[in-house]
Amino acid sequence: MKQSVRKKLYEVSRTLADVAMGKAKADLVVKGGTLVNVYTGELLPQTDVAVAEGRIAFVGDAGHTIGEDTIVIDAAGRHIVPGLLDGHMHVESTMLSVSEFAKAALAKGTTGIFMDPHEIANVFGAEGVRWMHEEGQGLPLKVYTTFPSCVPATDHLEDAGASLNTGDIAEGMTWDGVEGLGEVMNFPGVVYGDPKMLGEIQATMEAGKTVTGHFPSDDERMLQAYTASGVTSCHETVTREQGLAKLRIGMHLMIREGSAWHDVKEVIKVATEDKVNPSNILLVTDDVYPQTLIEQGHMNHVVRRAIEEGVDPVTAIQMGTINTARYFKVDGDLGGIAPGKCADLLLIGDLRRMEPSTVITDGKVAYDDGQLRVPFPAYPYPPQARASVKLARPLTDADFLYRSSASGMNQTTIHVIDVIENSARTAKGTATVKVDGYGVVRPAAEQDIATLACIDRHRGSGELSLAFARGFGLKRGAVASTVAHDSHNLLVMGTNPEDMAFAANELAKLGGGMIAVLDGQVLAAVPMAIAGLMSDQPLETVVTQVKGLETAWKQLGCQLNAPFMTFSLIALPVIPELRITNRGLADVNEFKLIPVEID
């Protein structure tokens, strides 16, 4: 396992002490700014920060640390802010490689992330996790990993390309830079004593690492049983009441603001209205599109949203820095501006806007005046990473015809997955639809019901399931995606079988990604050669492709915000209420497969 090139504090502590005492000179001094002190909650004007060996040596009047070779940055009129930390995110959701994501995130003031690469784990297992973890080492952005826990997310509802067991987790905890267990989505498994889940949690706790959670239920008994099992956080909180319940039992509340999931407005009320102690509140992104990174930002956008909802700017910054560092037990290195800490600093004029003009990581200027100033080494993904779509055969129109079991009837009642805009959740709906003379269910566009298919793309088994979704507004054409959380099988949705078959086959030829088609023509596509999850292209190229895909969805009739994010989650059988998997239609409330048709 590749090791980080950053020096440990004990390797440079003597140098830092000498600089603090004036016996040696600093490499860099940021001079005369207003320091945001996340330890005391103060704003300290006219403060200098002296840096040596990539770490902070002195905070205050640092004139005695400046020598002939010291680089001095004038911070007058700007705030000196700790680098922002994202406590829970999936790099794969950005559609970018770790390196390309790092470029965008650093420019927005994120200097460290705790990524959960469970998307690639569902395709390539521990080997895929290792690829992404290794890519993150040595980047100017600090990339920490929470080792994926639920691969697959459920054992009896779906099939992924790989699986992880307790031994894999125990091994992963020995990797340098792995700081915990990724979101434990199988909360019923934890609560009811599933040996695999409990074994993974035990292995993490024995390693002294953090167990991160995922609890979307309102069941108080389950919540407390889940917490008593060792899980210490949740990012799936969508109401103020849920947030209070978690904080009151000592959980760390991760408040999410991504491209499709906008939870800050409601959940931050625990701080602005209920006035709880905010030290256990973390701000996170979870899933972010490439356009969001460019147009709105990354963690700076989440902090800004908290401020817009009434949180004091310093408190909001604490939620995106020191609170996160303490939760993952890395506050000896990260999260604040103090002697001995890594020199990750932002220079920001207006705290309410949270737009950094300069970003410093490990004592080097990484971004300044609109430009990245440090190199980003390329990571060579192996050939097998680019061969992840394995279909048994080309798909045909007939594969996408749902045949009713209601013999001789001209209509039938079906379960429908009702999608909810800007929410990871779905609702369990029903509809009465027509059945043609051949026994094929024919939902009409005026019902806003589209045909869904989920196809095994890992084993070449030919396994395919069909179901129906409502709420996307598709009036024609079809869309397909190999980004289909969490097992990432091939997901197809459309208004006619011909376009559905075309979309599936064309996407397979691209090696995965996302596509929109109409009348046998490709309207837009985002090829994702790495595991069918991430592009190997630069950020700007991916943004252009994604904008084209967004336009294509609208051409097909969909007006939802971030529709392909909502689409990509329609196969996730751990968030209520109804989902499709390669095995069939999954009722998440009951944690079982159910028939599409209702007797």
N, C-alpha and C positions, 0 to 999 in steps of 0.2 A: 504494500500500500504506500503510495507516494506521500511523503511527509511535507508539511508546510515549511516554507523557508523563513518564516518569521521567527525572530529571536524571543525566547522566553525571558520573563522579567529577571530571573536569577542570573541570566547570562549577561545582562547589561546594567544591573542595579548599581554597581560600583560607579559606572560612568554617569548614570543619572544623578547619583548623589554628588559627584564632583561638579557637575554642571549646576546643580541647585546651590552649592556652596560657593560658586564662582571660581573653582579651581580648574575647570575646563569650560570650553565654550560650546554653545548650542549649535546644532546643525541648522535649525530653523526657529525663528521667533515670530509669532503672530502678535502684533503690537496694537494696543490701544482700543480694543473692542469692548463691547458689553458682554460679559460672560453670562451664559445661562447655566446656573449652578443647579443641577438636578438633584444634588444631595440635600440642599437646604431650601430649594424653591426660590432662590434669590436671583435678581439681575444685578450683576456687579460691573459698574461702568469702569472705563479706563483700566482694563485688565490685559496683561500680556500672558501668553502661553509659550514656554520654551520647550523645544523638542530636541532629543538626541537619540540616536539608534532606533528611530521609529516609535519612541515612547515619550510621554510627557515627563519632563524633568522638573519644571517649576511653573507655578501659576501665581501671578501677582505683578509686581514691578520687576520685570526680568531684564532690565538694562545691564546688570552685571553678568549676564550670560551671553551677551552679544560680542562676537569677535570679528576679525577681518573677513573670515570665510562664512560667517553666519548669514543665511538668507533671511531677510526681514520682510514680512508682509504687513502692510498698513491696514489695520482693520477698523480704523476710525469711521464712525457712522454705521458700523455693522455689528451684528451679534455673533458671538462665537458659540456655536451650538454643537453638542456631541453628535457624531454620526448616527443616523437613524438605523434601527434594527427591525427587521420583519420577523416576528416570532412564529409565523406559520404561513408558508406559501408553497406552491407547486410550480417550479420553473417550467415544467412541461406545458402548463396552461398559457404561458406567454407565447407558445409556439416557437420559441427561440432556443438555441443551445445555451448552456450556462454562461459561456463567454459573451455571447451577443446580448443576453439579458443583463449581464453585469455592466456592460457599457451604458445601457439605458438607465439602469437603476442608480449607478454612481452619479451620473449627471444630475439626478434629482435628489441626491443627498442620502441615499441608502448606502451604508458602508458595511452592513452585515446582514445575512439572512440565515434563517433556520429552515432549510428546505426539507420537504417530505417528498422524495421521489418515488411515491408509490405508483405513479402512472407507469413509469418504465419498469418498475418491479413486476407489475402485472403482465408485462410482455416478456421480459428477459430475466426476471428473478434477481438474485443477489448480484449477478454479474452486471446487469443493467444499472443497479444502484452504484456499484463500484465505478462504472464509467463516468456517471455524472458527478459522483463525489470526487473522483480524481481530477476531472475537468475543473472543479472549483478550487482545488488547491493551487496556491501560487498566483491566483488572480488578485488584482488590487482590491476587489470586493471580497470580504471575508465570507466564505461559504461553509456553514455548518450543516450537518445532516441529522435529521431525526429518522432513524431506520424504520422503513415501512413495517406496519404491524399486521394489517389485514390483507393478505395476498393469497387467494382472492378475498374480496370484501366479505363474501359469504361462501361457505363450502358446498351448500346444497341447492343454491339458487342459480348459479352461473358457473362458467368455466373460463379461467384466464389462461394466459400463455405460460404461466409459471406459478409456483407457490413458494412461500417462505414458512419455515418452521422455527421452533424455539432455538434449535441449534444455530440457524442462520442469524437470529437476533443476537444470541450470545456472542457469536463471532463478530458481528457488526459492531457491538459495543466496545470492541478492542481497537477499532480503527481510530486513528487520530483525527479529531474533528467531528466524530459522531457524538452528539450531545444528548440523545434521548431516543425514545420510541415514538414513531409517527402516530398520528391520530388513530386512536383505538375505536374504529367505527362499529365493530361488532359489539355494541354495548349489551345486547341481550346475552351474548355469549359470556361476557364478563360477569354479568349479574347472576346468571344461572350456572356458573362454574365450569364453563368450557375449558378443558385442560390445556388446549393450545393457547388460548388467550391468557389464562392465568400463568402459564409457563413463560410467555413472552414478557409479561409485566414483571414477574419475579426475576428474570434474567436482567432486565433493565435496572430494577431496584438494587440487585446485588452488585451491579457495576457502578452504582452511585449516580445513575443518570436519571433524567426527567421523563415521566410518562405523560404524553400529551393526549387529549381526549377529543371526543366527538359525540355529543349527547343531545339529539334534537327532540327528545321526549319531554312531556310535562309531568311524568310520573315521579312523584317525590321519593317514594320508596326505592325505585330503581336508581334514581340519581344518587341517593346516599349510599346505596349498596355499591354503585359504580365507583364513587369516590373512596369508599372504605377499601376497595380493592386495589387502590394505589394510583388511580388516574387523577391528575391534579389540575386539568384545564379543560376548557371547551371553547370552540370557535363557532359553534352552530346555534348560538343564542340569537333569537330574533325579536324577543319582547323584553321590556323592562322587568316584568315579573320574573321571567326566567333568569335574567341577569342577577336580580336580587337573591333569588333562591340559591344560586351557585356561589355568589360572594359570601352569603351568610354561613355557608358550611366550609369556607376556607378555600374554595376553588379559585383558580386564576381565570378571570373572565377575559377571553380574547374577543374584542369587538372588531368585526370584519367589515371592510369596505373594499370590494373588488370591482370588477367591470360590470358584473351582473347582480351581485349581492350587496345591497346597500343597507347595512344594519346600524350604522352609526346614529342616524337620526333618531331612532327609537330607543336603542339600548343604552346610549350615552346618558339618558335621563337618570340612570342610577347615580351618576355623578352630579349632574346639573340640578336635578330636582330632589332626589333622595339624599344627596350630600354624603354618600358613603365615602369611606377612606379609599382613595384611588390607587393605593400602592399595589393592589392585586389586579389592576386592569391593564391589559396590553392591547395595543392597536395592531391589527394584522391585515393583510390583503387577501390571502387564500388563493384566489384565481384572478389574474389580470391579463387583459388583452394587450397586444403590442401597441394598438392605437392609444389605449389609455396611458401607457408609459410615456408616450410622446406628448399627447395633448393635455393630460391632467397631472401626470406624475406617478410616483410609486408611494413610498411611505410618507413623503411630504404631503401628498394629497390626502391621505388618511388623517394625518395630524391636522391639516388645515380644515378638514370636515368636522373634526371634533371641536376645533376653535369656533367654527361657524355656528355650531350648535350650542355655544355658550361656555365651553371649557376654557379656563384660563390658559393662555399660551404655554406658560412654563409647565403647568400640569399636563397639558396635552403632549408636550415634548417628553416629559417623564414617562408617559404611557408608551412612547415609541422608542425609548432608550433604556434607562436604568431599570425600569420594571421588567423589561424583557431580559436584560442581562442577568438580573438576579434570579429570575425564574429558571433560566438554564444554567445557573451557577457559574457564569463566566464573567461576573462583575468585577473580578480581579483584573480583568483585561479591558472590558468594554463597558459602554453605557454612560460614562461620565467623563468629565475633564478634570483630572487630578493626577498628581505625581505617580508615576509607575504605570498608568494606563496607556493603552495603544493610542497613538496620536491620530485619531480619526475625528476630524473637525470640519464643521461647515461654517461658512461666513454668509450670513443672511441679513439683508437690510431690514425687511419688515417681517416680524415673526408671524403676523396674521396671514401673510401670503405664502410663507415657507418656500420661497424660491432661492436656492443657494447660488451665489455668484462664484464661489470657490469651494471646492471639495478637496480635503486633504485626507489621505489614508496612509497609515504607517509613516507619518511625517513627510510624505511626498505629495506635491500638488497633483492630484489625479484629474481634476477638472477645473478650468478657469476660463473666463471670458468666452463662454460658449463652446469650448473645445476640450476634448479629452487630451490629457498630457502624458499618459503613461501607456506602455505597451500591454496588450492582451494576448497572451500566447494561445495559439490554436491547439485544439485537442483532437487527435486522430481517432475517431470512432472506428471500430473494426468492421469488416465487410458484413458480418452477420447482423449488425445493427441496422443495416439498410435493406434487409430482406425479411421483413416481418409480416408481410401480408401473404398468407398461404391459403388459397381457396382450393377446394376439391376439383372444381371445374368452373368454366365461365357460367355465370348466372343467366337465366332466361326469364321471359315475361311470366311464364307459368309459376315460377318460384314465388311470385309476389301476389298470387291470388289466394285469398282466404276463403276456403270452402266451408259453408255452414253445415252443421250437423243436424239442423232443423229440416229434415227431409220434406220436400213438397210445399214448404212455406214460402211466401213471397216477402217476408220480413222476419227479422230476429232481433233480440235485445242483447246488447253486448256491453262488456266493461270497457270503459274508455279512460285513458290517462289524460286527465285535465292538467295542462301546464299553467303555471302561475308566473306572470312576468316579474323579472328581477327577484326570483326566489328559487332556491335549490329544491324546494318541495313541490310535490304534485298532489292533486286530489283524485280520489277514486270516484269516477263518474260512470254514468250509464247512458245508453242511447238506443233508440230503435232505428234500424237501418234496413234498406231494401236488400233482398236476395234475388238474383236474376234466375232465369230459367235453367241455368247450368249449376245452380247452387252456390254461386259466388257472391259474397257480400260486397255490395257496391255503395259505400258511403258517398254522398254527394257533397260537392264543395260548399253548397249553401248551409250544410250542417257544420262546417268547419272541422270535419273529421278527416284525418289523413291516415293512410295505411302505413304501418311501421313494420320494419323487419330488423332482426338482429342475427348476424351470421358469424359463425366461428371463423376467425381469421388466423388462428394460431396453430391448429393441428391439422388443417386440411380435411376435416371430418365431413364437411358438407352439411353440418347441423345448422338449421335455420328455423327461427320462430317468427310468427306474425302476430300483430296486435294493432291497436288503433289509438291515435292521439287527437286531442281537441285543443284548440286555442292558438295554434301557430298562424292561422289565417291563410294557409297555402291554398291557392286557387288553381294552380297548374304546376307541371314540372315535378322535379324531385331533387332531394339533397341527400348527401351521404357523408359519413365521417368515420375515420378509425380512431378519433378521439371520442371515446365512449366510456366514461368513468363507470367502474374502475377497471373492469376486465379488458376494456378497449378492443372489443370485437367490432366487426363492421356493422355500422348502424345506417339504415336507409329509411327515408320517409318520402312519400310522394302521393300524387293524386292519380297516377296511372302506372300499371305494371311495366310498360315499355320504358318509360323514363327511369323508373327505379332500377331495372336491370342494367340500363346503360350507365347510370351513375355509379352503381356498384362496380361494374367491370372497369370503367375508366379510372376510378380511384385506385383499384388494385394495380393497374398498370403504372400509376404514379408512385407506387410504393407506400400509399397511405396519405392521410391528410384530410382535407375537407373539399367538397365539390358541390356545385349547383348546376343543374342541367334543365333544358327545356326542348322538347321535340327532337330529341336525339342529338342535341348540340350542347357543348360545355359553355355555360355562361361565365363561370369563374371557378378557380381552383386555388387552393393553398397546398402545394405538395409538402409533405413532411417526411423526408427520407429517413430520419433517425427514429427508428422504432414505430414509425407511423404516427409520431407524437410531436416531433420537433423538426423545424426546418433547418437546413444547413446553409441558409442564405442570410445575408446581413439584415439588420433590423429594418432599414428603409425599404428593402425589397418585400419583406414580409408584410409590412404595414400597407404597402400598395396592393398586395394580393388580398389581404384581409378586407380592405376597403372595397375592392371589387366584389368579393364574396358577399359583403353586407348589402351592396347594391343589388346583387343578383337575388338574394333572399326577398328583397322588396319587390323586384320584378315578378317574383312568383306569388306575391300577395302578402308576405309576412311583414308586419309593421312593429313587431316586438323589439324592445331594446335588447341588444346582444343576443340574438336568437340562437346562434350556434353554440353559445355557452349553455343556454337552457336545453338545447337539443342534446348536447354532449352528456348531460346528466340524466337523461331520461332512461338510462340503463343502469342506474346506481341503486341497487336493492337494499340500501341501508338508511335511506332517507324517506320518510313517509310521503305518499301513501302507496302509490301504484307505479310499477316500473316494468320494462321489458328486458329480458336477458336472452342469451342464446338458447336457454332451456324453455322459455315461455314467459307468461305474464306473472309477475311477482307481486303479491300483496305484502307490503313491508310491515304493516300493522300486525299481520298474522305470521309473518316470516315464512310464507309458504307460496308455492305456485298455485294459481287458480285458473280455471278455464276462461277463455275469452267470452264465450257465449254464456248467457244466464238462462238457466232452465226455467 
